[in-house]
Amino acid sequence: MKKVSGKFHKTAKGHLSYDIEGLEAYEVFPIATALQDKFGFRTGKLPGLDPDALYIELIRDSVVILVGWDIWSGLFVMAMEESGDPVIQEIGQYLDEALDEIIAAEGIEKE
């Protein structure tokens, strides 16, 4: 199985995003759940869904992030405000180590 990993990028608004290519929209849910468990986030707005994108808003204190997938970026975890940038850095480091395990726990095979 190929190791899945992501890369840090800046969004158009200048906030940090951790993007993971090669994952599908349905993988948003186990990743969002893992971030809730590990970092104490709670679900904000109900998941947004359209043919080109899926996202879940997560909130912890004053930090708002999106865990999502779209046809342009693949799967991403991004800060909605500057206060979320350090949290995205921490999440990216965690996912670098835990992503394969999260995906494997869902029974998702990556080639």
N, C-alpha and C positions, 0 to 999 in steps of 0.2 A: 504494500500500500504506500502511495506517495504521501509524504508529509505535507499537510496543509498549513500555510502560513499567510500572514497579511503584511501590508505595508502602510506606513503613515503617510498621509497627504493633508494638504490644507484645502478646505472647501472654498467655494466662490466667495463666501462671507468671511474667510480668513480663519475659520475654526478648524481644529484638528479632527481628522477622520482616520479610522483604521479600516482599510479596505482589504477584503479577502476574495480574490478571484477564484472561480471554479466551484463555488458553492451555489446551491439552488435556493429559491425563495422559502421552501418549507424548512430550511435549516435555521431560519431566523428564530423560530420558536425555542428550540433547545438552547441556542446561544443566549437569548434573552433570559430564559429561566436560569441558566448558569450564572449570568451577571447579577440577577436578583439575589440568588443564593449567596454568591461570593461577596458582593459589594453592598448589599442592603438596599437595592433599588426597589421601588414599587411601580406598578403599571400606572401610567398617566392616562392619556387619551386611548380610546379603543383602537385596536389595530386598523390602519388604513390599508386598503387593498384596491388595486386596479390592475388591468392586464400587464402593465409595465413596471409596477412597483408594489412593495409591501413594506410597511414599517410599523414599529411599536415604540411608543414613547415611554421612557423610563425616567423616574424622578427619585432623587435622593437629596433631601434638604433643599438647597436652592439650585442644584445641578440638574439640568434636563439634557438627556441624550436620546438619540434615535438609534435603534437597532433595525436595520432594514436591508432590503434587496431591491435593486432595479436593474433594468436591462443594460444600463451603461456602466455601472460600477461593480456589479456583483453584490456580494454581501458586505455591509459596512456597519460600523459603530461610530457615530459622529456626535460631537458636541454641538449644542444649539446656541451656546453663548461662550464667551471667553473663560468663564469660571469652570467650564467643563473640560477645557483643554488638558489640564494636568490629570484629570480622571481618565480621559481617553488614553493618555500615555500609559497610565497604570493598567488599564484594561487591555491594551495592546500587548504589553509585556506578559500579562497573565494568559491571554489567548495564545501567544506564541508557544507557551508551555502546555496549555490545557486543551487546545482546539481539537487535536486528534482524539483525545480521550472523550470529549463532549460528543463528537460526531460518532465515535465507536459505540458509545452508550445508547445511541439512538438506532443502532443497527444500520447505519449508512456506510456503504462501501465506496471508497474513492480509489480510482485506479492510479 
